[in-house]
Amino acid sequence: MLRWKRNLWVLWIGVFFTAASFSMVIPFLPIFLLQIGVNEHTELWSGLLFSSAFFAGAIASPFWGRMADKYGRKPMIVRAGFALFIIYTLMAFVTNPYQILGLRLMQGLLSGFIPGAIALIGTNTPSNKVGYALSLISSASASGGILGPLLGGGIAHLVGNRWAFASAGIIVFFSTLLIIFWVIEENFTPSKEKGSVKNDFKIALNNRPFMLVLILTVVTSCSVMTIEPVLPLYIVKLGGSTDKASLLAGVVFSLPGIASALFAPVWGKWADKVGFQRVLFIGLLGGGLGTLAQILFSQIWGFSMIRFVFGIFFCAVYPALNGLVVKSTPDDFRGRAFSLNQTANQIGGMTGPMIGGFLGGIFPIQSVFIVTGVLLLVATGMAYWNANDLNSARKRKVSPVK
C-alpha cells in the first residue's frame, strides 16, 4: 500500500475514535449541568461552556500551527491527543460548572487532533486525490459523531455521565497510540522562516482566495454552533421525556453524522472533478434550507428526518473549505494555513453558542433555527458572488507528493 494511503486509513481510524470521544461528552453538557444542580440560567451556562473552548482555541491555534510547520504535524497530533485524554478523564470528577469551564479552556488551549490530521493529509496526499482524502477524513469525523452520542448516551443512561467522560478519555488515548506507531509524515520540510504569528496574518491578508475561505469558515461555524447549546433541550421538549433525555438526544444527534458518513466520500470525489467551490455552494444552500425546514416539525420523528436531510447536504461544506485551504496555500505554509482556518473556525464556534444561548434563554428555541438558517444562506451568497476568487485557488501550484 502506498504510504499516503496508509496514513489516510490510520488517520481515519484515529479521527474516528477522537470524534467519538468528543461527541460522547460535549453534546450532553447541558443535560449534565442539570444533573449537578445548575437549574437556573442553564442555557446561558451552556452557551458559555461551549464558547470557552473555542475562545481559547482561537488564541492558541496560530501558535500550534507555527509549531507544526517547524516540527511537523504528527507531533502536534500526538500532543493534542494526550491533552484530550487528561482533560476528558478529569471531566469525570467535576462537581460544579466552574470546574467544567476551566477544563473547557484547557481543551481549547491544548487540543487540535483533528485539525492536525487534516493538515497532515492535505500535505501528504497527491493533489488530484485531495478532495477524496479530505472527504474521507470528514466521514471519519462524522462516523465517530454517530458512535459517540449513541455510546455516550447509552453509558450515561446506564451508569451516568461521569463514566461517559472517563470512557471518552480512554478512547482518545488509544487513538493517539495509533498515530504514534503507524503514521509517517513523509512530505515535510521544516519551515526556517523566523517570522511571527503577526506576520502569518499579513501573509493571509495578501491571499484573497484564502481570506475568503477564512471568512466563510467563520460564518459557517458560527451558524452551526448557534444551535448546539439548545439542541439537546429542544430534542427533550419534542420527545416529551426527561428520564431518557441523554439517550434520545444521542440518537437524534447522530442522524446528520450518519448522512455524512454515507455521502461525504461522494461529495469529495465530485469535488475533485468539478471543483471545491461548486460543492461548497450546494452544501451551504442545502444546509441553510434544511435548517429552516426543521422549525416546521413539532414531532420528534419529522424533526429527525429533516435533520438527516440537512446532514446529506451540509457534510459537503467542511471538506470543501479544507480543500480550498489546500488549493490556495503553498506546502511550507500549510500548517499555519490550517491553524488560521482553525482559528476562524474557533471564532465562529465561540460566537455561535453565545448567540444561541442568549436567544434560547429569551426567545422561543425556534428563533435559533431561523438565525442559523439565515447565516448559512448568507454564506451561500458569499460563495456564489465570490466564485471567481474561490476558483482561482485551483490555479495555485501545490508541490507534488512522491
C-alpha positions as CSV (number, residue, x, y, z in Angstrom):
1,M,0.0,0.0,0.0
2,L,1.3,3.5,-0.8
3,R,2.4,5.4,2.2
4,W,-0.1,8.2,1.7
5,K,-2.9,5.7,1.7
6,R,-1.7,4.0,4.8
7,N,-1.5,7.4,6.6
8,L,-5.0,8.2,5.3
9,W,-6.5,5.0,6.8
10,V,-4.7,5.1,10.1
11,L,-5.6,8.8,10.5
12,W,-9.2,7.8,9.5
13,I,-9.3,5.4,12.5
14,G,-7.7,8.0,14.8
15,V,-10.0,10.7,13.8
16,F,-13.0,8.3,14.1
17,F,-12.2,7.5,17.7
18,T,-11.3,11.0,18.6
19,A,-14.5,12.4,17.2
20,A,-16.4,9.7,19.0
21,S,-14.8,10.6,22.3
22,F,-15.6,14.3,21.7
23,S,-19.3,13.6,20.9
24,M,-19.6,11.2,23.8
25,V,-19.3,14.2,26.2
26,I,-19.8,17.6,24.6
27,P,-23.5,17.3,23.4
28,F,-24.6,16.2,26.9
29,L,-23.1,19.2,28.8
30,P,-26.5,21.0,29.0
31,I,-28.1,17.9,30.5
32,F,-25.1,17.3,32.8
33,L,-25.4,20.8,34.1
34,L,-29.0,20.0,35.3
35,Q,-27.7,16.8,36.9
36,I,-25.1,18.7,39.0
37,G,-27.6,21.2,40.2
38,V,-27.4,24.1,37.7
39,N,-31.1,24.7,37.5
40,E,-31.0,28.5,36.8
41,H,-29.7,30.1,33.6
42,T,-28.9,26.7,32.2
43,E,-29.0,27.9,28.6
44,L,-26.6,30.8,29.4
45,W,-24.2,28.5,31.2
46,S,-24.4,26.0,28.3
47,G,-23.5,28.7,25.8
48,L,-20.6,29.9,28.0
49,L,-19.2,26.4,28.3
50,F,-19.5,25.7,24.6
51,S,-17.9,29.1,23.7
52,S,-15.0,28.9,26.2
53,A,-13.0,26.2,24.4
54,F,-13.4,27.9,21.1
55,F,-12.2,31.2,22.6
56,A,-9.1,29.6,24.0
57,G,-8.6,27.7,20.7
58,A,-8.8,30.8,18.6
59,I,-5.9,32.3,20.6
60,A,-3.7,29.1,20.7
61,S,-4.2,27.7,17.1
62,P,-1.9,30.1,15.3
63,F,0.9,29.2,17.7
64,W,0.4,25.5,17.3
65,G,0.3,26.0,13.5
66,R,3.7,27.6,13.5
67,M,5.0,24.7,15.7
68,A,3.5,22.3,13.2
69,D,5.4,23.9,10.3
70,K,8.6,23.9,12.3
71,Y,8.5,20.4,13.9
72,G,5.9,18.5,12.0
73,R,2.1,17.9,12.0
74,K,2.4,14.4,13.6
75,P,4.0,15.7,16.9
76,M,1.2,18.2,17.2
77,I,-1.5,15.5,16.7
78,V,0.2,13.4,19.5
79,R,0.5,16.3,21.8
80,A,-3.2,17.2,21.3
81,G,-4.3,13.6,21.8
82,F,-2.6,13.2,25.2
83,A,-4.0,16.6,26.3
84,L,-7.6,15.5,25.4
85,F,-7.0,12.2,27.3
86,I,-6.2,14.1,30.5
87,I,-9.0,16.7,30.1
88,Y,-11.7,14.1,29.5
89,T,-10.6,12.0,32.4
90,L,-10.6,14.9,34.7
91,M,-14.1,15.8,33.5
92,A,-15.4,12.7,35.2
93,F,-14.6,14.2,38.6
94,V,-16.1,17.8,38.3
95,T,-18.7,18.9,40.8
96,N,-19.6,22.4,39.6
97,P,-19.8,24.4,36.4
98,Y,-16.6,26.4,37.2
99,Q,-14.5,23.3,37.1
100,I,-16.1,22.4,33.7
101,L,-15.3,25.9,32.5
102,G,-11.6,25.5,33.5
103,L,-11.3,22.2,31.7
104,R,-13.0,23.6,28.6
105,L,-10.5,26.4,28.5
106,M,-7.6,23.9,28.7
107,Q,-9.2,21.9,25.9
108,G,-9.2,24.9,23.7
109,L,-5.6,25.9,24.5
110,L,-4.1,22.4,24.1
111,S,-6.2,20.4,21.6
112,G,-6.1,20.2,17.8
113,F,-6.1,16.5,17.0
114,I,-8.5,16.6,14.0
115,P,-7.2,19.8,12.5
116,G,-3.7,18.4,12.7
117,A,-4.8,15.2,10.9
118,I,-6.5,17.3,8.2
119,A,-3.3,19.3,7.7
120,L,-1.1,16.2,7.5
121,I,-3.5,14.6,4.9
122,G,-3.6,17.9,2.9
123,T,0.2,17.9,2.8
124,N,0.9,14.2,2.2
125,T,-1.7,13.4,-0.4
126,P,-1.3,13.7,-4.2
127,S,-3.1,16.9,-5.4
128,N,-5.6,15.0,-7.6
129,K,-6.7,12.9,-4.6
130,V,-7.0,15.8,-2.0
131,G,-10.8,16.1,-2.3
132,Y,-11.4,12.4,-1.8
133,A,-8.9,12.2,1.1
134,L,-10.4,15.2,2.9
135,S,-13.9,13.9,2.5
136,L,-12.9,10.5,3.8
137,I,-11.4,12.2,6.9
138,S,-14.7,14.1,7.2
139,S,-16.6,10.8,7.0
140,A,-14.4,9.5,9.8
141,S,-15.3,12.5,12.0
142,A,-19.0,12.0,11.1
143,S,-18.9,8.3,11.8
144,G,-17.3,9.0,15.1
145,G,-20.0,11.5,15.7
146,I,-22.5,8.8,15.1
147,L,-21.0,6.3,17.5
148,G,-20.1,9.0,20.2
149,P,-23.6,10.2,21.0
150,L,-25.1,6.7,20.9
151,L,-22.3,5.3,23.1
152,G,-22.1,8.3,25.4
153,G,-25.9,8.5,25.7
154,G,-26.1,4.7,26.4
155,I,-23.3,4.9,29.0
156,A,-24.9,8.0,30.6
157,H,-28.3,6.2,30.7
158,L,-26.8,3.1,32.3
159,V,-24.2,4.3,34.7
160,G,-24.1,8.1,34.5
161,N,-22.4,10.9,32.5
162,R,-19.2,10.7,34.6
163,W,-18.4,7.2,33.3
164,A,-19.1,8.5,29.8
165,F,-16.4,11.2,30.3
166,A,-13.9,8.7,31.6
167,S,-14.6,6.3,28.7
168,A,-14.0,9.2,26.3
169,G,-10.6,9.8,27.8
170,I,-9.6,6.2,27.3
171,I,-10.8,6.1,23.7
172,V,-8.8,9.2,22.7
173,F,-5.7,7.7,24.4
174,F,-5.8,4.7,22.2
175,S,-6.3,6.9,19.1
176,T,-3.1,8.7,20.0
177,L,-1.2,5.5,20.3
178,L,-2.3,4.6,16.7
179,I,-0.8,7.8,15.4
180,I,2.5,7.3,17.2
181,F,3.2,3.8,15.8
182,W,1.6,3.9,12.4
183,V,1.6,7.4,10.8
184,I,4.7,8.5,8.9
185,E,4.9,12.2,7.9
186,E,6.9,11.8,4.7
187,N,6.3,15.1,2.9
188,F,7.6,17.6,5.4
189,T,10.2,20.3,5.1
190,P,10.7,22.3,8.4
191,S,10.0,25.9,8.0
192,K,13.1,28.0,8.5
193,E,11.2,31.3,8.4
194,K,11.8,33.3,11.6
195,G,8.5,35.1,11.3
196,S,5.7,35.6,13.8
197,V,2.0,34.9,14.1
198,K,1.5,38.6,13.2
199,N,3.4,38.0,10.0
200,D,1.4,34.9,9.3
201,F,-1.8,37.1,9.4
202,K,-0.2,39.5,7.0
203,I,0.5,36.7,4.5
204,A,-3.0,35.5,4.8
205,L,-4.4,39.0,4.2
206,N,-2.5,39.2,0.9
207,N,-4.0,35.9,-0.3
208,R,-7.6,36.8,-1.3
209,P,-8.9,33.3,-2.0
210,F,-7.6,32.1,1.3
211,M,-9.1,35.1,3.1
212,L,-12.5,34.3,1.6
213,V,-12.2,30.7,2.9
214,L,-11.4,32.1,6.4
215,I,-14.5,34.4,6.3
216,L,-16.7,31.6,5.1
217,T,-15.4,29.3,7.8
218,V,-16.3,31.9,10.5
219,V,-19.8,32.4,9.2
220,T,-20.4,28.6,8.7
221,S,-19.0,27.6,12.1
222,C,-21.0,30.4,13.8
223,S,-24.2,29.3,12.2
224,V,-23.7,25.6,13.1
225,M,-22.7,26.2,16.7
226,T,-25.5,28.7,17.3
227,I,-27.8,25.7,17.6
228,E,-25.6,23.4,19.6
229,P,-26.3,24.7,23.1
230,V,-30.1,24.5,22.8
231,L,-30.5,21.4,20.5
232,P,-30.4,18.8,23.3
233,L,-33.0,20.8,25.3
234,Y,-35.2,21.1,22.2
235,I,-35.0,17.4,21.5
236,V,-36.1,16.6,25.0
237,K,-39.0,19.0,24.6
238,L,-40.1,17.4,21.3
239,G,-39.7,13.9,22.7
240,G,-41.6,14.7,25.9
241,S,-39.3,12.5,28.0
242,T,-36.7,13.6,30.6
243,D,-35.8,10.2,32.1
244,K,-34.2,9.1,28.8
245,A,-33.0,12.5,27.7
246,S,-29.4,11.6,27.1
247,L,-30.3,8.5,25.1
248,L,-32.9,10.4,22.9
249,A,-30.5,13.3,22.3
250,G,-27.8,10.9,21.4
251,V,-29.9,9.2,18.7
252,V,-31.1,12.5,17.1
253,F,-27.6,14.0,17.3
254,S,-26.3,11.0,15.3
255,L,-28.5,11.5,12.3
256,P,-26.5,14.2,10.4
257,G,-23.4,12.1,11.2
258,I,-25.0,9.1,9.5
259,A,-25.8,11.1,6.5
260,S,-22.2,12.5,6.4
261,A,-20.7,9.0,6.7
262,L,-22.7,7.9,3.7
263,F,-22.4,10.9,1.4
264,A,-19.2,12.8,2.3
265,P,-17.0,10.5,0.1
266,V,-19.4,11.1,-2.8
267,W,-19.1,14.8,-2.4
268,G,-15.3,14.5,-2.2
269,K,-15.0,12.6,-5.5
270,W,-17.2,15.0,-7.2
271,A,-15.2,18.0,-5.9
272,D,-12.0,16.5,-7.5
273,K,-13.9,16.6,-10.8
274,V,-15.9,19.9,-10.7
275,G,-14.1,21.9,-8.1
276,F,-14.5,22.7,-4.4
277,Q,-16.4,26.0,-4.9
278,R,-19.4,24.3,-6.6
279,V,-19.6,21.6,-4.0
280,L,-19.3,24.3,-1.2
281,F,-22.2,26.3,-2.7
282,I,-24.5,23.3,-3.0
283,G,-23.7,22.2,0.6
284,L,-24.3,25.6,2.1
285,L,-27.6,26.1,0.2
286,G,-28.9,22.7,1.2
287,G,-27.7,23.2,4.8
288,G,-29.4,26.6,5.1
289,L,-32.8,25.5,3.7
290,G,-32.6,22.2,5.7
291,T,-32.1,24.2,9.0
292,L,-35.0,26.5,8.3
293,A,-37.2,23.4,7.5
294,Q,-36.6,22.0,10.9
295,I,-38.9,24.5,12.6
296,L,-41.8,23.1,10.6
297,F,-41.9,19.9,12.6
298,S,-43.3,19.6,16.1
299,Q,-42.9,15.8,16.4
300,I,-39.6,14.1,17.0
301,W,-39.9,11.8,14.0
302,G,-40.4,14.5,11.4
303,F,-37.7,16.6,13.1
304,S,-35.3,13.6,12.9
305,M,-35.9,13.0,9.2
306,I,-35.2,16.6,8.3
307,R,-32.0,16.5,10.4
308,F,-30.9,13.6,8.3
309,V,-31.6,15.5,5.0
310,F,-29.8,18.5,6.4
311,G,-26.8,16.2,7.0
312,I,-26.7,15.0,3.5
313,F,-26.0,18.5,2.1
314,F,-24.1,20.0,5.0
315,C,-21.5,17.2,5.0
316,A,-20.1,18.7,1.8
317,V,-19.2,22.1,3.4
318,Y,-16.2,21.5,5.6
319,P,-14.3,19.1,3.2
320,A,-14.8,21.7,0.5
321,L,-13.5,24.5,2.8
322,N,-10.5,22.4,3.7
323,G,-9.8,21.6,0.1
324,L,-9.8,25.3,-0.7
325,V,-7.3,25.8,2.0
326,V,-5.0,23.2,0.3
327,K,-5.5,24.7,-3.1
328,S,-4.9,28.3,-2.1
329,T,-1.7,27.9,0.0
330,P,1.8,26.5,-0.6
331,D,3.2,23.5,1.3
332,D,5.5,25.3,3.6
333,F,2.6,27.5,4.8
334,R,0.1,24.6,5.1
335,G,0.4,24.1,8.9
336,R,-0.1,27.8,9.6
337,A,-2.9,27.9,7.0
338,F,-4.9,25.2,8.7
339,S,-4.2,26.8,12.1
340,L,-5.5,30.1,10.9
341,N,-8.5,28.2,9.4
342,Q,-8.9,26.6,12.8
343,T,-8.8,30.0,14.4
344,A,-11.6,31.1,12.1
345,N,-13.5,28.0,13.0
346,Q,-13.0,28.7,16.7
347,I,-14.1,32.3,16.4
348,G,-17.3,31.2,14.8
349,G,-17.6,28.4,17.3
350,M,-17.1,30.9,20.1
351,T,-19.7,33.4,18.8
352,G,-22.3,30.9,17.8
353,P,-23.0,29.3,21.2
354,M,-23.2,32.7,22.9
355,I,-25.8,33.8,20.3
356,G,-27.7,30.5,20.7
357,G,-27.6,30.5,24.4
358,F,-28.8,34.1,24.5
359,L,-31.6,33.6,22.0
360,G,-32.7,30.3,23.6
361,G,-32.9,31.9,27.0
362,I,-35.1,34.9,25.9
363,F,-37.0,33.8,22.8
364,P,-38.6,30.5,21.6
365,I,-36.0,28.0,20.6
366,Q,-37.3,28.1,17.0
367,S,-35.7,31.6,16.7
368,V,-32.3,29.9,17.0
369,F,-33.1,27.7,14.0
370,I,-34.1,30.8,12.0
371,V,-30.9,32.6,12.8
372,T,-28.8,29.6,12.0
373,G,-30.5,29.1,8.6
374,V,-30.2,32.7,7.7
375,L,-26.5,32.7,8.5
376,L,-25.9,29.6,6.2
377,L,-27.8,31.3,3.4
378,V,-25.6,34.4,3.8
379,A,-22.6,32.1,3.5
380,T,-24.2,30.6,0.4
381,G,-24.5,34.1,-1.2
382,M,-20.8,34.8,-0.3
383,A,-19.7,31.6,-2.0
384,Y,-21.8,32.4,-5.1
385,W,-20.7,36.0,-5.6
386,N,-17.0,35.2,-5.0
387,A,-17.0,32.1,-7.2
388,N,-14.2,33.5,-9.4
389,D,-11.9,34.2,-6.5
390,L,-12.5,30.8,-4.9
391,N,-12.0,29.1,-8.2
392,S,-8.7,30.9,-8.7
393,A,-7.4,28.9,-5.8
394,R,-7.3,25.9,-8.1
395,K,-4.6,27.6,-10.2
396,R,-2.1,27.8,-7.3
397,K,0.5,25.1,-7.6
398,V,0.9,22.6,-4.8
399,S,4.2,20.6,-4.5
400,P,3.7,17.1,-5.8
401,V,3.7,14.2,-3.4
402,K,6.0,11.4,-4.4
